[in-house]
Each structure stands twice: as structure tokens, then as C-alpha cells.
Amino acid sequence: DLNNDKETDNATAERLLASLRETLIAHKKKTGHFVSCGPVPARIPKEPAPWPKGTCFDDLGFRPTESLALQIEASVRGDHVTLIARADPDGDGIPQVWYADDSSLVVRGSDDH
């Protein structure tokens, strides 16, 4: 069921971006700066897959343990970081995208489907 997949993707993306946001804010408190990382994995997975080992997120202590069909990225501009999650549950090549940032817990999604 595609709608159920979307709900699962939404909940997973929101949870992971909230966790990554906390990790990056803690890192900034320690080091004085945010770090860019990703996208990880390099391509949006078509099926849930284990999180790749040895990524820049590992250095931050962010390592999802479940298999994911999501790509995650942290992009720094100036003194702010934008967090991005992407999934393509229907495989049409047009990803669903979720955004969060350091100033807001609100996860905004785009859904072109």
C-alpha cells in the first residue's frame, strides 16, 4: 500500500532528522561549528538497506541501526545547518524530500506524488 509506505517514510524521516538535529546541535556546542555531511548513501535506495559504514555521520555519532530506504544530508551555510532526507517509495525517480534546520524542529516535506 503506497499510502502506508508514505506514512512510514514520513515518520522515519521525521524521527531521523530530529535525531540528527540533536546530534549536530550537540556537536556545535562542543566544537563551535556545524559540519556538512552527505548525502548518505550516495544514491537514494530503492529498497530498505543497511546504513553504510564509515560515513562522515559516524564521526558525529549518528548511525541509524535499522535498514532504510532514505538518503540523509546535512548542509551548512554560514552559521546554520539544513537537514535533508530523500526517499523514492514509488521508484519514479522523483524523490519525496523532507527538510529540517537548526532553528526548528518542524520537518517540512515536499510531495510531488
C-alpha positions as CSV (number, residue, x, y, z in Angstrom):
1,D,0.0,0.0,0.0
2,L,1.7,3.2,-1.3
3,N,-0.1,5.5,1.3
4,N,1.1,3.3,4.1
5,D,4.6,3.4,2.7
6,K,4.4,7.2,2.6
7,E,3.3,7.3,6.3
8,T,6.2,5.0,7.2
9,D,8.6,7.2,5.3
10,N,7.3,10.4,6.8
11,A,7.6,9.0,10.4
12,T,11.0,7.6,9.7
13,A,12.3,10.8,8.0
14,E,10.9,13.0,10.8
15,R,12.5,10.8,13.5
16,L,15.9,10.6,11.8
17,L,16.1,14.3,11.1
18,A,15.1,15.1,14.7
19,S,17.8,12.8,16.0
20,L,20.4,14.2,13.5
21,R,19.4,17.7,14.5
22,E,20.1,17.0,18.2
23,T,23.4,15.3,17.3
24,L,24.5,18.3,15.2
25,I,23.5,20.9,17.8
26,A,25.5,18.9,20.4
27,H,28.5,18.9,18.1
28,K,28.2,22.6,17.5
29,K,28.1,23.2,21.3
30,K,31.3,21.2,21.7
31,T,33.2,22.5,18.6
32,G,31.7,25.8,17.8
33,H,30.6,24.9,14.3
34,F,28.2,22.7,12.3
35,V,29.5,20.2,9.8
36,S,28.2,19.3,6.3
37,C,27.9,15.6,5.6
38,G,26.4,13.5,2.8
39,P,24.3,12.7,1.0
40,V,24.5,9.2,2.5
41,P,24.1,6.8,0.8
42,A,25.3,8.4,-2.4
43,R,22.1,7.3,-4.2
44,I,18.6,7.1,-2.8
45,P,18.0,3.4,-2.0
46,K,15.1,1.7,-3.9
47,E,14.6,-0.8,-1.1
48,P,15.5,-0.6,2.6
49,A,19.2,-1.2,3.1
50,P,21.6,-1.2,6.0
51,W,23.1,2.3,6.7
52,P,26.6,2.4,5.1
53,K,29.6,2.1,7.4
54,G,32.4,4.6,7.6
55,T,30.4,7.7,6.7
56,C,31.0,11.3,7.9
57,F,27.9,10.8,10.1
58,D,29.8,8.1,12.1
59,D,32.2,10.8,13.3
60,L,29.3,12.7,14.8
61,G,27.9,9.6,16.5
62,F,24.8,9.4,14.1
63,R,24.4,5.9,12.8
64,P,20.9,4.5,12.2
65,T,20.7,0.9,13.1
66,E,17.7,-0.1,11.0
67,S,17.6,-0.7,7.2
68,L,16.4,2.5,5.5
69,A,15.1,3.5,2.1
70,L,16.2,7.1,2.8
71,Q,19.2,9.3,1.9
72,I,20.3,11.8,4.5
73,E,22.3,15.0,4.1
74,A,23.4,17.9,6.4
75,S,24.3,21.1,4.5
76,V,25.9,24.1,6.3
77,R,25.5,27.7,5.1
78,G,27.1,30.3,7.3
79,D,26.1,29.5,10.9
80,H,23.1,27.4,10.1
81,V,22.6,23.8,9.0
82,T,19.8,22.3,6.8
83,L,19.0,18.7,7.2
84,I,17.5,16.8,4.2
85,A,16.0,13.4,3.9
86,R,15.0,11.9,0.5
87,A,13.1,8.8,-0.5
88,D,11.6,7.5,-3.7
89,P,9.0,4.9,-2.5
90,D,7.3,4.5,-5.9
91,G,10.6,4.3,-7.8
92,D,9.6,7.0,-10.3
93,G,12.9,8.9,-9.9
94,I,11.1,11.9,-8.3
95,P,12.0,11.9,-4.6
96,Q,10.0,12.9,-1.7
97,V,12.0,15.4,0.3
98,W,11.9,16.4,4.0
99,Y,13.7,19.4,5.4
100,A,14.6,20.5,9.0
101,D,17.1,23.0,10.3
102,D,18.9,24.0,13.4
103,S,16.3,26.6,14.4
104,S,13.2,24.5,14.1
105,L,12.0,21.0,14.9
106,V,9.4,21.3,12.3
107,V,10.1,18.9,9.4
108,R,8.8,20.2,6.2
109,G,8.1,17.7,3.4
110,S,7.6,18.1,-0.3
111,D,5.4,15.5,-2.0
112,D,5.1,15.7,-5.8
113,H,3.1,12.5,-5.9
